[in-house]
Amino acid sequence: MLSKSKFYLNYILKIGVIVVALFALSASTSKTKNYSTNENINKSVDLGAMAIYINKEEEARANEEAMQTYLWGALDSYTGDLTGYGADCALCTGRLACTGLDVSDGTDTYIDNTYGEVKIVASSKNLACGSIIRFESKRISDEPIIAIVLDRGVLGNDIDLLTPSEEYAYNYVGRSSITYDVLRFGWEK
């Protein structure tokens, strides 16, 4: 009988373990309810939206680079002499030939809508009034000089920089050979 009792004991033990496991499982699921929600179900994600944003950013950067090239890229280059003059020179009226602006008060700059404050120069009719040029002259500035053609009175490719006075022109500009870039052709043909 001992062997039958071991059999029944083993059988009861197995059933007990199963009952305890089922009880533990049902107790744990009934006591703790874990809910997980996903609010993104059935929502679509536009994966191209970020690519469009990046493309617009790249497009803006390209437009900025194109604008910088447009504004500061040389359209043409010339070599000539740079001299200076003041509105108080012997043959000067104090008025600029292209605009009639009175500069007899020592004004030597002009506010351009695109380039901001620029120096004023005289040129021959080789450059139209309103043309914007860029040149370097270490006697005048360590930075490149941006100027607008608003006066006449020189020959060929020479440039005459308007200064506050004839004395200033003589002492600080003098005469030198330069190469200058045309950044914008003006309004006069």
C-alpha positions in Angstrom: 0.0 0.0 0.0 2.9 2.1 0.5 3.4 2.4 -3.2 -0.2 3.3 -3.8 0.0 6.0 -1.1 3.2 7.4 -2.7 1.3 7.5 -6.0 -1.7 9.3 -4.5 0.6 11.6 -2.5 2.5 12.4 -5.7 -0.8 12.9 -7.5 -2.3 15.1 -4.8 0.9 17.1 -4.7 0.8 17.7 -8.4 -2.8 18.8 -8.3 -2.1 21.0 -5.3 0.8 22.7 -7.1 -1.5 23.3 -10.2 -4.3 24.7 -8.0 -1.9 27.0 -6.1 -0.4 28.2 -9.4 -3.8 28.9 -10.9 -4.9 30.6 -7.7 -1.7 32.8 -7.7 -2.2 33.6 -11.3 -5.8 34.6 -10.9 -5.0 36.6 -7.8 -2.2 38.5 -9.4 -4.3 39.4 -12.5 -7.3 40.4 -10.5 -5.4 42.5 -8.0 -3.1 44.3 -10.5 -4.5 45.5 -13.8 -1.9 47.1 -16.1 -3.4 49.1 -18.8 -1.4 50.4 -21.7 -2.8 52.9 -24.1 -1.5 54.0 -27.3 -3.1 57.2 -28.5 -1.3 57.0 -31.9 -3.3 54.1 -33.1 -4.9 54.8 -36.4 -3.0 58.1 -36.8 -0.8 58.7 -39.8 2.6 60.2 -39.7 3.8 62.3 -42.6 7.4 61.1 -42.9 8.0 63.6 -45.7 7.2 66.6 -43.5 10.7 66.7 -42.0 12.2 66.3 -45.4 10.0 69.3 -46.6 11.2 71.3 -43.7 14.8 70.5 -44.4 14.4 71.3 -48.1 12.9 74.7 -47.2 15.8 75.3 -44.9 18.3 74.3 -47.7 16.3 76.4 -50.2 16.5 79.5 -47.9 20.3 78.9 -47.5 20.6 78.6 -51.3 18.6 81.7 -51.8 20.8 83.6 -49.3 23.9 82.4 -51.1 22.4 83.4 -54.4 21.5 86.8 -53.0 25.1 87.3 -51.7 26.5 86.3 -55.1 24.0 88.7 -56.7 25.0 91.6 -54.4 28.7 91.0 -54.1 29.7 89.1 -57.2 31.7 91.2 -59.7 29.8 91.8 -63.0 32.9 93.3 -64.6 36.3 94.6 -63.6 38.2 97.7 -64.7 41.7 99.1 -64.1 42.2 102.9 -63.8 43.5 105.6 -61.6 41.9 106.5 -58.3 42.0 110.2 -57.3 40.1 112.2 -54.8 38.2 115.5 -55.0 36.2 117.7 -52.7 33.0 119.5 -53.5 35.0 122.7 -52.9 37.3 122.1 -55.9 38.0 125.0 -58.2 35.7 123.7 -61.0 33.0 122.1 -58.8 29.5 123.4 -58.2 28.9 121.4 -55.1 26.2 119.4 -56.9 26.4 115.9 -58.2 26.0 115.5 -62.0 23.8 112.4 -61.8 21.3 113.5 -59.1 21.8 117.2 -58.5 22.3 116.4 -54.8 24.1 119.2 -53.0 27.3 117.9 -51.3 28.9 121.3 -50.6 28.5 120.7 -46.8 31.2 117.9 -46.9 28.8 115.0 -47.5 30.8 112.1 -49.1 28.4 109.2 -48.6 25.1 108.1 -50.0 22.4 105.7 -48.6 21.6 103.1 -51.2 18.5 101.0 -50.8 20.4 97.8 -51.5 24.0 98.4 -50.3 23.4 100.8 -47.5 25.9 103.6 -46.8 28.3 103.8 -49.7 31.0 106.3 -50.8 30.3 108.6 -53.7 32.6 108.5 -56.8 32.7 110.3 -60.2 33.4 108.4 -63.3 33.3 108.8 -67.1 30.2 107.8 -69.0 31.8 104.3 -69.2 29.9 103.6 -66.0 26.2 104.5 -65.7 25.0 106.7 -62.9 23.9 104.6 -60.0 26.5 101.9 -60.7 28.0 100.3 -57.6 31.7 99.5 -57.5 34.1 97.9 -55.0 37.8 98.7 -54.8 40.7 98.6 -52.3 43.0 101.3 -51.3 45.1 100.8 -48.1 45.7 104.6 -48.0 41.9 105.1 -47.4 40.7 102.0 -45.6 41.8 98.5 -44.5 38.4 97.2 -45.7 37.2 97.1 -49.3 35.4 100.4 -50.3 31.9 100.2 -51.8 30.9 103.3 -53.8 28.2 104.6 -56.1 28.7 106.6 -59.3 26.8 109.8 -58.8 29.1 112.3 -60.5 31.0 112.8 -63.8 34.2 114.6 -64.7 36.9 112.0 -65.3 38.1 110.2 -68.4 38.3 106.5 -69.3 38.2 104.0 -66.5 39.5 106.4 -63.8 37.5 106.9 -60.6 37.4 110.1 -58.5 36.4 109.6 -54.9 34.4 112.4 -53.3 36.0 113.5 -50.0 35.0 116.1 -47.4 37.4 118.6 -48.9 40.1 119.1 -51.6 42.7 119.2 -48.8 41.6 115.8 -47.5 41.7 114.4 -51.1 45.2 115.7 -51.5 46.5 114.4 -48.2 44.7 111.0 -47.9 43.7 109.8 -51.4 46.3 111.1 -53.8 46.7 109.2 -57.1 47.1 105.5 -57.4 46.3 102.7 -59.9 43.5 100.4 -58.9 41.4 97.6 -60.2 37.7 97.9 -59.3 34.8 95.6 -59.6 31.3 96.6 -60.8 28.7 95.1 -58.5 25.7 96.7 -60.1 25.2 98.6 -63.4 23.3 101.8 -62.8 20.2 103.3 -64.3 21.7 105.5 -67.0 22.8 103.9 -70.3 
